[in-house]
Amino acid sequence: MAEEEQNLVEICDEDGNVTQCEVYDIVEYNDKTYALLYPLDEENEEEPELIVFEYVEEGDECYFQNIDDQEEFDAVCDYIQSLDFEDEEDIIDEE
């Protein structure tokens, strides 16, 4: 149970809405690290969307950063969709 709690994060959107997410996976692509987050409020949805952020570690701190460059975002999404996940295919959405 403690390990599961460590995989939960809260993200805040531009409007101040907080969404609790599970860290679905961390992937490396083009010398950067990206986090795939699964919103817990979408557990019952037929086609849940993953949220993609750049995952940044600086010293002892780590945080999620929006991917502002559309070409980079598209390339990362294409790469992620090419991966073979155990679960059904997920649709990627930028938060």
N, CA, C and O of each residue as an XYZ file, in Angstrom:
380
protein
N       0.828     -1.199      0.000
C       0.000      0.000      0.000
C       0.868      1.257      0.000
O       0.539      2.220     -0.692
N       1.952      1.274      0.746
C       2.811      2.448      0.801
C       3.420      2.729     -0.565
O       3.553      3.888     -0.958
N       3.793      1.676     -1.294
C       4.358      1.869     -2.632
C       3.329      2.497     -3.563
O       3.669      3.360     -4.372
N       2.077      2.069     -3.455
C       1.017      2.625     -4.293
C       0.830      4.107     -3.997
O       0.641      4.897     -4.922
N       0.880      4.500     -2.722
C       0.719      5.898     -2.350
C       1.847      6.750     -2.909
O       1.624      7.917     -3.231
N       3.047      6.205     -3.033
C       4.180      6.953     -3.561
C       3.995      7.233     -5.046
O       4.612      8.164     -5.562
N       3.186      6.481     -5.741
C       2.970      6.668     -7.166
C       1.833      7.642     -7.451
O       1.471      7.829     -8.612
N       1.267      8.260     -6.437
C       0.185      9.208     -6.624
C       0.728     10.632     -6.543
O       1.534     10.958     -5.672
N       0.269     11.468     -7.471
C       0.660     12.875     -7.482
C      -0.583     13.713     -7.747
O      -1.580     13.223     -8.277
N      -0.505     14.969     -7.372
C      -1.571     15.900     -7.686
C      -1.018     16.941     -8.641
O       0.068     17.480     -8.431
N      -1.775     17.216     -9.691
C      -1.370     18.253    -10.627
C      -2.436     19.340    -10.616
O      -3.611     19.080    -10.355
N      -2.004     20.554    -10.902
C      -2.891     21.700    -10.878
C      -2.890     22.332    -12.266
O      -1.827     22.619    -12.817
N      -4.081     22.551    -12.834
C      -4.145     23.160    -14.154
C      -4.144     24.685    -14.051
O      -4.050     25.242    -12.958
N      -4.248     25.349    -15.196
C      -4.188     26.812    -15.251
C      -5.299     27.484    -14.458
O      -5.141     28.617    -14.003
N      -6.424     26.789    -14.289
C      -7.565     27.352    -13.574
C      -7.549     27.032    -12.084
O      -8.469     27.406    -11.357
N      -6.503     26.340    -11.626
C      -6.395     25.985    -10.217
C      -7.088     24.690     -9.841
O      -7.157     24.348     -8.661
N      -7.603     23.964    -10.824
C      -8.236     22.675    -10.552
C      -7.169     21.626    -10.278
O      -6.200     21.501    -11.026
N      -7.353     20.881     -9.211
C      -6.392     19.851     -8.814
C      -6.918     18.487     -9.249
O      -8.081     18.154     -9.022
N      -6.044     17.707     -9.878
C      -6.386     16.361    -10.314
C      -5.391     15.389     -9.699
O      -4.178     15.574     -9.809
N      -5.908     14.360     -9.054
C      -5.048     13.333     -8.502
C      -4.766     12.301     -9.595
O      -5.678     11.833    -10.276
N      -3.488     11.958     -9.747
C      -3.075     11.037    -10.804
C      -2.158      9.963    -10.245
O      -1.486     10.141     -9.229
N      -2.162      8.855    -10.945
C      -1.189      7.801    -10.686
C      -0.094      7.943    -11.736
O      -0.377      8.188    -12.909
N       1.151      7.790    -11.314
C       2.251      7.792    -12.279
C       2.196      6.445    -12.990
O       2.543      5.410    -12.423
N       1.756      6.482    -14.234
C       1.562      5.266    -15.037
C       2.908      4.713    -15.491
O       3.150      3.508    -15.414
N       3.785      5.600    -15.966
C       5.098      5.162    -16.437
C       6.004      6.374    -16.595
O       5.538      7.510    -16.687
N       7.278      6.119    -16.623
C       8.297      7.126    -16.921
C       9.070      6.590    -18.120
O       9.540      5.452    -18.095
N       9.205      7.401    -19.172
C       9.900      6.955    -20.374
C      10.999      7.945    -20.755
O      10.908      9.141    -20.478
N      12.022      7.421    -21.386
C      13.130      8.235    -21.905
C      12.944      8.371    -23.407
O      12.640      7.396    -24.094
N      13.128      9.592    -23.915
C      13.039      9.829    -25.346
C      13.893     11.048    -25.689
O      13.720     12.116    -25.102
N      14.810     10.886    -26.635
C      15.691     11.976    -27.086
C      16.377     12.699    -25.921
O      16.359     13.927    -25.846
N      16.967     11.936    -25.034
C      17.736     12.465    -23.904
C      16.908     13.258    -22.896
O      17.459     14.045    -22.127
N      15.609     13.059    -22.893
C      14.741     13.676    -21.895
C      13.880     12.593    -21.268
O      13.724     11.503    -21.818
N      13.327     12.911    -20.112
C      12.477     11.979    -19.392
C      11.058     12.536    -19.366
O      10.847     13.725    -19.126
N      10.097     11.662    -19.616
C       8.697     12.067    -19.653
C       7.883     11.191    -18.718
O       8.130      9.991    -18.596
N       6.911     11.806    -18.061
C       6.025     11.090    -17.149
C       4.657     10.938    -17.797
O       4.110     11.882    -18.366
N       4.121      9.733    -17.697
C       2.774      9.453    -18.165
C       1.898      9.332    -16.924
O       2.097      8.446    -16.094
N       0.934     10.230    -16.810
C       0.071     10.259    -15.638
C      -1.330      9.820    -16.008
O      -1.861     10.193    -17.054
N      -1.917      9.023    -15.134
C      -3.262      8.487    -15.332
C      -4.193      9.159    -14.325
O      -4.094      8.883    -13.129
N      -5.093     10.033    -14.776
C      -6.017     10.701    -13.840
C      -6.940      9.691    -13.168
O      -7.597      8.900    -13.845
N      -6.991      9.718    -11.848
C      -7.794      8.743    -11.113
C      -9.287      8.988    -11.279
O     -10.081      8.066    -11.092
N      -9.685     10.200    -11.623
C     -11.106     10.465    -11.814
C     -11.624      9.900    -13.133
O     -12.821      9.985    -13.408
N     -10.748      9.328    -13.951
C     -11.155      8.742    -15.226
C     -11.096      7.212    -15.209
O     -11.145      6.578    -16.263
N     -10.990      6.618    -14.014
C     -10.858      5.170    -13.901
C     -12.003      4.417    -14.572
O     -11.795      3.327    -15.105
N     -13.186      4.976    -14.552
C     -14.353      4.272    -15.092
C     -14.628      4.604    -16.552
O     -15.571      4.074    -17.141
N     -13.822      5.468    -17.135
C     -14.039      5.830    -18.533
C     -13.602      4.704    -19.452
O     -12.645      3.985    -19.165
N     -14.313      4.561    -20.558
C     -14.019      3.494    -21.510
C     -12.642      3.671    -22.153
O     -11.897      2.703    -22.303
N     -12.306      4.897    -22.531
C     -11.006      5.191    -23.130
C     -10.313      6.267    -22.307
O     -10.360      7.442    -22.672
N      -9.666      5.890    -21.196
C      -9.008      6.893    -20.349
C      -7.846      7.546    -21.097
O      -7.223      6.930    -21.962
N      -7.567      8.797    -20.753
C      -6.485      9.530    -21.388
C      -5.308      9.633    -20.431
O      -5.486      9.887    -19.240
N      -4.125      9.437    -20.951
C      -2.920      9.675    -20.189
C      -2.517     11.123    -20.387
O      -2.738     11.700    -21.452
N      -1.929     11.703    -19.365
C      -1.408     13.060    -19.438
C       0.107     12.944    -19.518
O       0.714     12.179    -18.769
N       0.722     13.703    -20.426
C       2.160     13.617    -20.643
C       2.821     14.918    -20.206
O       2.430     16.003    -20.635
N       3.830     14.791    -19.346
C       4.647     15.917    -18.917
C       6.111     15.554    -19.078
O       6.475     14.379    -19.063
N       6.944     16.567    -19.231
C       8.379     16.320    -19.107
C       8.647     16.151    -17.618
O       8.115     16.901    -16.799
N       9.467     15.173    -17.269
C       9.822     14.899    -15.879
C      11.228     15.417    -15.661
O      12.171     14.966    -16.311
N      11.372     16.372    -14.739
C      12.654     17.040    -14.524
C      13.145     16.764    -13.109
O      12.400     16.908    -12.140
N      14.412     16.364    -13.004
C      15.053     16.181    -11.702
C      16.200     17.174    -11.590
O      17.078     17.230    -12.452
N      16.180     17.953    -10.519
C      17.252     18.907    -10.246
C      17.677     18.710     -8.796
O      16.975     19.116     -7.869
N      18.827     18.088     -8.615
C      19.282     17.794     -7.256
C      18.332     16.834     -6.582
O      18.039     15.760     -7.108
N      17.848     17.226     -5.407
C      16.917     16.385     -4.649
C      15.468     16.620     -5.032
O      14.577     15.936     -4.530
N      15.220     17.576     -5.912
C      13.849     17.911     -6.281
C      13.499     17.384     -7.657
O      14.356     17.289     -8.536
N      12.231     17.042     -7.837
C      11.736     16.635     -9.147
C      10.365     17.266     -9.341
O       9.627     17.507     -8.385
N      10.043     17.528    -10.603
C       8.764     18.152    -10.906
C       8.353     17.824    -12.331
O       9.145     17.323    -13.128
N       7.089     18.120    -12.632
C       6.544     17.913    -13.970
C       6.485     19.263    -14.670
O       6.140     20.281    -14.068
N       6.824     19.250    -15.941
C       6.844     20.485    -16.710
C       6.048     20.292    -17.993
O       6.187     19.267    -18.661
N       5.218     21.264    -18.341
C       4.473     21.193    -19.595
C       5.432     21.114    -20.776
O       6.538     21.652    -20.733
N       4.993     20.442    -21.819
C       5.752     20.382    -23.066
C       5.149     21.459    -23.969
O       4.101     21.252    -24.581
N       5.814     22.601    -24.043
C       5.268     23.741    -24.778
C       5.490     23.651    -26.280
O       4.721     24.221    -27.054
N       6.525     22.948    -26.699
C       6.825     22.833    -28.125
C       5.934     21.757    -28.742
O       6.033     20.585    -28.378
N       5.067     22.149    -29.672
C       4.106     21.214    -30.261
C       4.787     20.073    -31.006
O       4.319     18.936    -30.951
N       5.890     20.362    -31.705
C       6.611     19.305    -32.427
C       7.179     18.275    -31.457
O       7.107     17.072    -31.705
N       7.745     18.756    -30.352
C       8.277     17.843    -29.337
C       7.155     17.006    -28.745
O       7.299     15.795    -28.578
N       6.032     17.654    -28.425
C       4.898     16.937    -27.842
C       4.400     15.850    -28.793
O       4.168     14.713    -28.380
N       4.236     16.207    -30.071
C       3.761     15.232    -31.061
C       4.729     14.061    -31.194
O       4.308     12.908    -31.282
N       6.037     14.362    -31.208
C       7.042     13.303    -31.336
C       7.011     12.374    -30.125
O       7.105     11.155    -30.271
N       6.879     12.952    -28.931
C       6.819     12.143    -27.710
C       5.566     11.266    -27.728
O       5.628     10.087    -27.379
N       4.434     11.837    -28.131
C       3.180     11.062    -28.189
C       3.285      9.920    -29.192
O       2.837      8.805    -28.921
N       3.879     10.201    -30.353
C       4.069      9.139    -31.352
C       4.940      8.025    -30.789
O       4.653      6.844    -30.985
N       6.013      8.409    -30.084
C       6.904      7.418    -29.487
C       6.150      6.589    -28.438
O       6.255      5.363    -28.421
N       5.406      7.250    -27.582
C       4.676      6.560    -26.521
C       3.655      5.592    -27.121
O       3.508      4.468    -26.641
N       2.960      6.021    -28.156
C       1.964      5.158    -28.765
C       2.599      3.956    -29.464
O       1.936      2.945    -29.695
N       3.887      4.070    -29.801
C       4.570      2.944    -30.436
C       5.035      1.901    -29.421
O       5.381      0.779    -29.792
N       5.043      2.274    -28.141
C       5.477      1.349    -27.101
C       4.426      0.275    -26.877
O       3.241      0.495    -27.128
N       4.853     -0.870    -26.412
C       3.955     -1.987    -26.157
C       3.641     -2.029    -24.665
O       4.376     -2.638    -23.887
N       2.553     -1.381    -24.271
C       2.124     -1.424    -22.880
C       1.272     -2.654    -22.664
O       0.651     -3.167    -23.596
N       1.246     -3.125    -21.423
C       0.451     -4.304    -21.089
C      -1.036     -4.017    -21.219
O      -1.803     -4.886    -21.632
N      -1.448     -2.804    -20.868
C      -2.864     -2.450    -20.911
C      -3.266     -2.079    -22.326
O      -2.429     -1.992    -23.224
N      -4.561     -1.860    -22.510
C      -5.067     -1.466    -23.814
C      -4.452     -0.147    -24.255
O      -3.912      0.599    -23.438
N      -4.535      0.139    -25.548
C      -3.953      1.358    -26.087
C      -4.600      2.576    -25.450
O      -5.823      2.653    -25.337
N      -3.769      3.531    -25.034
C      -4.261      4.732    -24.382
C      -4.177      5.909    -25.345
O      -3.315      5.955    -26.223
N      -5.074      6.843    -25.165
C      -5.056      8.063    -25.944
C      -4.298      9.103    -25.129
O      -4.554      9.267    -23.937
N      -3.370      9.802    -25.764
C      -2.537     10.776    -25.077
C      -3.180     12.149    -25.170
O      -3.686     12.550    -26.218
N      -3.148     12.868    -24.035
C      -3.732     14.201    -23.977
C      -2.795     15.119    -23.230
O      -2.246     14.744    -22.194
N      -2.606     16.314    -23.744
C      -1.763     17.297    -23.065
C      -2.620     18.033    -22.055
O      -3.742     18.436    -22.361
N      -2.098     18.207    -20.861
C      -2.809     18.915    -19.813
C      -2.257     20.308    -19.725
O      -2.710     21.101    -18.899
